[in-house]
Amino acid sequence: MELHDGEMEKMYRLGHWTDGKDGPLLVGFKNYEQKEQIITNLRKFKESSIAKFKRVSVADDLHPNERLEIKNMVEEAKKRHVEEEGDSTENYWFKVVGHGSKKKVIKIGKQSYLA
């Protein structure tokens, strides 16, 4: 993916600079599609033969209200799973996918994911 001048809204280091130590960066893009494209292609960093890219990790920087909403959605999905299936939630991961009003919780079996 190529980025051109003006496509990033902001980029700055979080925390204090320590010589010889990598630190986190906060990067903001002008549009949501660019961020999604980078997240989608993140696996290419991990598969790269360049060692410094193998240590790169990316995470969404969510507003505290968004984190609380996601936490509540996952807890509700787990509660529904126990009520409907009568099964423990320990064999599943619950993940929120989607954007904006189209968010939903999906359930992933740990065994099928690791296979």
Stockholm file with secondary structure:
# STOCKHOLM 1.0

chainA/1-115         MELHDGEMEKMYRLGHWTDGKDGPLLVGFKNYEQKEQIITNLRKFKESSIAKFKRVSVADDLHPNERLEIKNMVEEAKKRHVEEEGDSTENYWFKVVGHGSKKKVIKIGKQSYLA
#=GR chainA/1-115 SS CCCCTTSEEEEEECSCCCTTCCCCEEEEESSHHHHHHHHHTHHHHHHCSCHHHHTCCCCCCCCHHHHHHHHHHHHHHHHHHHHHHCCCSTTEEEEEESSGGGCEEEEEEHHHHHC
#=GC SS_cons         CCCCTTSEEEEEECSCCCTTCCCCEEEEESSHHHHHHHHHTHHHHHHCSCHHHHTCCCCCCCCHHHHHHHHHHHHHHHHHHHHHHCCCSTTEEEEEESSGGGCEEEEEEHHHHHC
//
